[in-house]
Amino acid sequence: MKVSIIGTGYVGLVAAAVFADYGNDVVCADIDEGKIAALERGEVPIYEPGLDALVSHNLEAGRLRFTSDNRVAAAHGDVIFMAVGTPTRAADGSADLSFLIQAVTEVARGLERPAIIVNKSTVPVGTAERVARVMGEHT
């Protein structure tokens, strides 16, 4: 299966490595070009036991690739996992969904065929409807 993961933090990178290790063709995207360059060299920026080996093995096998372009990842995936940070706003403690909404917008613009969108980001109730609206506005 062709899987895309948007976000290369703890949630996204671990999921990408495991999906690839199970034989899926995975493209993982992040807007941080420095992080993507490091990952392409097999340098894992987070600690998770065994993750370095999983990433290296699947990079070498060609099942795991990285990009800084969310649209490239969107065009690839039959299933697209959104694993984008949703930091807390200092003013009121609510989730800042701006990074997620920006990523969803880019994914919508990059879709070349129908895909399943799965949200793995920590979000408040009602976010799925908002994501669906954004997808509809940009596809």
Buried (B, 14 or more C-beta within 10 A) or exposed (E): EBBBBBBBBEBBBBBBBBBBBEEBBBBBBBBBEEBBEBBEEEEBEEEEEEBBEBBBBBBEEEBBBBBBBBBBBBBBBBBBBBBBBBEEEEEEEEBEBEBBBBBBBBBBEBBEEEBEBBBBBBBEEEBEEBBEEBBEEBE
